[in-house]
Amino acid sequence: MEDKANEDSVFTKIIKGEIPSFKLYEDDKTLAILTINPSQPGHTLVIPKVQIDHLDDLDEVDYQAVWNTVHKVSRRLKEVFKRRRIGIQVMGLEVPHAHVHVLPFDTLEEFVFIPNPDTKPNFEALEEVAKQINNSAII
């Protein structure tokens, strides 16, 4: 059986620039991108640049960096989308690389979602949302 533990995750490939993304924020420790399967416009993933499966296994510096970026992204999404709430979810099921979902929402139905891997990404809509977030001001 092939060992996949040492293979780059899709997020590591995005971080390395091997796969395109709609980048909203980046620093030396984290990356924030729009998810290609959003529950709501603005649904963002905050990803540590170190590839590790579980968020709580990050060292203190990387763990704190993720939450600092979540805070910046949350404030920006609240400003741009004018929603009642900005939700945060840590699920870790889709990709074996720690990440945090940050999404604007008004109702519980908008917050609770189950990603459908068969849904085709709407890249035009994602590009428009990225422009809306990035063109207003820098996070």
C-alpha positions in Angstrom: 0.0 0.0 0.0 1.3 3.5 -0.9 2.2 5.9 1.9 0.3 9.2 1.3 1.4 10.8 4.5 4.4 12.4 2.8 2.6 13.6 -0.3 1.7 17.3 -0.6 -1.9 18.1 0.2 -4.0 20.1 -2.2 -3.5 23.0 0.2 0.3 22.6 0.1 0.2 22.6 -3.7 -1.8 25.8 -3.6 0.7 27.4 -1.1 3.5 26.4 -3.5 1.7 28.0 -6.4 1.2 24.6 -8.2 -2.6 25.0 -8.2 -4.3 28.4 -8.7 -6.5 29.9 -6.0 -8.4 33.0 -5.1 -6.0 34.4 -2.5 -7.4 36.9 0.0 -4.5 37.2 2.4 -1.0 35.8 2.9 1.8 36.1 5.4 4.8 34.0 6.3 2.7 31.5 8.3 -0.7 31.4 6.7 -2.8 31.7 3.6 -6.5 32.7 3.3 -8.3 31.6 0.1 -11.9 31.3 -1.1 -13.1 27.8 -1.1 -14.2 26.4 -4.5 -17.3 24.9 -2.9 -18.7 27.8 -0.8 -21.8 27.6 1.3 -22.1 31.4 1.1 -20.3 34.1 -1.0 -17.1 35.0 0.9 -16.6 31.5 2.4 -12.9 31.5 3.1 -10.3 28.9 4.2 -7.5 29.9 6.5 -4.6 27.5 6.1 -1.3 27.2 7.9 1.7 27.0 5.6 3.0 24.0 7.4 1.3 20.8 6.4 -0.2 19.1 9.4 -3.4 17.1 9.6 -4.8 18.4 12.9 -5.1 22.0 13.9 -4.3 21.2 17.5 -1.0 19.6 16.5 0.4 22.9 15.2 3.1 24.4 17.3 2.1 27.5 19.4 3.5 30.0 16.9 1.7 28.5 13.8 -1.5 27.9 15.8 -1.6 31.5 16.9 -0.8 32.7 13.4 -3.8 30.8 12.1 -6.2 32.4 14.6 -4.7 35.9 14.0 -5.4 35.4 10.3 -9.0 34.1 11.1 -9.5 37.3 13.0 -8.3 39.5 10.1 -10.4 37.6 7.6 -13.5 37.6 9.9 -13.4 41.4 10.3 -12.9 41.9 6.5 -15.8 39.6 5.6 -18.1 41.3 8.1 -17.2 44.7 6.6 -17.7 43.6 3.0 -20.8 41.4 3.3 -22.7 43.1 6.1 -24.0 39.9 7.4 -25.3 39.2 11.0 -22.6 36.8 11.8 -19.2 35.5 10.7 -19.0 31.8 11.4 -15.9 29.7 12.1 -15.8 26.0 11.6 -12.9 23.5 12.1 -13.9 20.2 10.6 -10.8 18.7 9.0 -12.6 16.1 7.0 -12.1 17.1 3.4 -8.3 17.6 3.2 -5.7 16.1 5.5 -4.2 19.6 6.1 -5.4 21.8 9.0 -7.6 24.6 8.0 -10.4 26.8 9.4 -13.6 27.8 7.5 -14.6 31.4 7.9 -18.0 32.4 6.4 -20.6 35.2 6.5 -24.1 34.1 7.3 -27.5 35.2 8.6 -29.3 32.0 9.3 -28.4 28.6 10.7 -29.2 27.0 7.4 -26.5 29.2 5.8 -24.0 28.3 8.4 -24.5 24.5 8.4 -23.4 22.9 5.2 -22.2 19.7 3.8 -19.8 20.1 0.9 -20.8 18.3 -2.3 -17.6 17.1 -4.0 -19.6 16.7 -7.3 -20.5 20.4 -7.4 -18.6 22.1 -10.2 -16.9 25.3 -9.0 -18.2 28.6 -10.4 -14.9 30.3 -11.1 -16.5 33.4 -12.4 -18.5 34.0 -9.2 -15.5 33.2 -7.1 -13.4 35.8 -9.1 -16.1 38.4 -8.5 -16.2 37.7 -4.8 -12.4 37.8 -4.5 -12.4 41.2 -6.3 -15.1 42.5 -4.0 -13.1 41.5 -0.9 -9.7 42.5 -2.2 -10.6 45.8 -3.9 -12.2 47.5 -1.0 -9.2 47.6 1.3 -6.3 45.5 2.4 -6.8 43.0 5.2 
